């Protein structure tokens, strides 16, 4: 592992711990050259599908984009970063488990909205208004009405 301080490539592991989700290993390391300590996170690399966008362009699955969208929707809402990370993990796991080589971006957007609906209704509406590109207040109100009706069930 390359030291972020002096770029030396030799270090020793001081401590290793499994994260709460059990998917990531946190390692505390010490550089053998400058003796500074740093933390690394290891995660098993799973094969994620290629995302097929609306215009047909294909790009690698990027959980960073999902995290960014969820964080933006949850801005100034009582949603913890841990909950955001869990939602991102749930979306990512959903598509890994399907085992498809390609997945339409629309399916990813719907999965994100399902997670946001579970996390925070206001964040869900924020994301939906951008994702579904509401053109007027009627479309927005229709989505709100559906949310209210589903809550009554």
C-alpha positions in Angstrom: 0.0 0.0 0.0 1.4 3.4 -1.0 1.8 5.8 1.9 -0.3 9.0 1.3 2.3 11.1 3.0 5.6 10.0 1.6 4.6 7.6 -1.2 6.7 4.8 0.3 5.2 1.4 -0.7 6.0 -0.6 2.4 3.8 -0.5 5.6 2.6 -2.7 8.4 -1.0 -3.3 9.4 -1.6 -2.3 13.0 -5.3 -3.1 13.3 -8.0 -4.8 11.1 -11.7 -4.6 11.7 -14.8 -5.7 9.8 -17.3 -2.9 9.2 -20.8 -3.0 10.7 -22.2 -4.2 7.3 -19.6 -7.0 7.2 -18.7 -6.1 3.6 -15.7 -3.8 4.2 -12.5 -4.4 6.1 -11.0 -1.3 7.8 -7.2 -1.5 8.2 -5.1 0.9 10.2 -1.6 1.0 8.7 1.8 2.6 9.6 4.3 3.6 7.0 7.7 1.9 7.5 9.5 5.0 6.2 7.9 8.0 7.7 6.0 6.2 10.5 2.8 8.1 9.9 -0.5 6.2 10.3 -3.3 6.0 7.8 -6.5 4.0 7.3 -7.5 1.9 4.3 -10.8 0.2 3.5 -11.0 -3.0 1.5 -14.1 -4.3 -0.2 -14.5 -7.3 -2.4 -15.0 -6.2 -5.9 -18.2 -7.5 -7.3 -19.1 -7.4 -10.9 -21.6 -4.7 -11.4 -23.7 -4.3 -14.5 -23.1 -1.8 -17.3 -25.7 1.0 -17.2 -27.6 1.7 -20.4 -28.7 5.3 -20.4 -31.9 6.7 -22.1 -29.9 7.8 -25.1 -28.3 4.3 -25.5 -24.9 5.2 -24.2 -23.4 2.6 -21.9 -21.2 3.4 -18.9 -20.0 1.6 -15.8 -22.2 1.3 -12.8 -21.2 4.1 -10.4 -22.4 3.9 -6.8 -20.9 7.4 -6.3 -23.6 8.8 -8.6 -26.3 7.0 -6.6 -24.8 8.3 -3.3 -24.6 11.8 -4.7 -28.2 11.8 -5.8 -29.5 10.4 -2.5 -27.4 12.9 -0.5 -28.7 15.8 -2.5 -32.3 14.6 -2.0 -31.7 14.2 1.7 -30.0 17.6 2.2 -31.3 19.3 5.3 -33.4 16.3 6.2 -33.1 14.1 9.4 -31.3 11.3 7.5 -28.0 10.0 8.8 -25.0 9.3 6.5 -25.3 5.7 7.7 -28.8 5.5 6.3 -27.6 7.0 3.0 -24.8 4.4 2.8 -27.3 1.6 3.6 -29.6 2.8 0.8 -26.7 3.0 -1.7 -25.7 -0.5 -0.6 -29.2 -1.8 -1.0 -29.5 -0.4 -4.6 -26.0 -1.8 -5.5 -26.8 -5.2 -4.0 -30.1 -5.4 -5.8 -28.4 -5.1 -9.2 -25.5 -7.4 -8.3 -27.9 -10.1 -7.3 -29.8 -9.8 -10.5 -26.7 -10.9 -12.3 -27.5 -9.0 -15.5 -24.6 -7.7 -17.6 -26.6 -4.5 -18.5 -29.3 -2.6 -16.7 -31.3 0.4 -17.9 -30.7 3.6 -16.0 -34.5 3.9 -15.5 -34.5 0.7 -13.3 -31.7 2.2 -11.2 -33.7 5.5 -10.8 -36.8 3.5 -9.7 -34.7 1.5 -7.1 -33.3 4.7 -5.7 -36.8 6.2 -5.4 -37.9 3.0 -3.6 -35.1 3.5 -1.1 -35.8 7.2 -0.6 -39.5 6.5 -0.1 -38.4 4.2 2.8 -35.9 6.7 4.2 -37.7 10.0 4.0 -40.8 11.1 2.0 -39.6 14.6 1.5 -36.4 13.4 0.0 -38.3 11.0 -2.2 -40.5 13.8 -3.6 -37.4 15.9 -4.2 -35.7 13.1 -6.1 -38.8 12.2 -8.0 -39.4 15.8 -9.1 -36.0 15.9 -10.7 -35.9 12.3 -11.9 -39.4 12.2 -13.4 -38.9 15.7 -14.8 -42.3 17.1 -13.7 -43.4 19.7 -16.2 -46.1 21.3 -14.1 -47.7 21.3 -10.7 -50.4 18.8 -11.8 -47.8 16.1 -12.3 -46.2 17.0 -9.0 -49.6 16.8 -7.2 -50.4 13.5 -8.8 -47.2 12.0 -7.4 -48.0 13.5 -4.0 -51.5 12.1 -4.1 -50.2 8.6 -4.9 -47.7 8.9 -1.9 -50.6 9.9 0.4 -52.8 7.0 -0.8 -50.0 4.5 -0.4 -49.4 5.7 3.1 -53.0 5.1 4.1 -52.7 1.5 3.1 
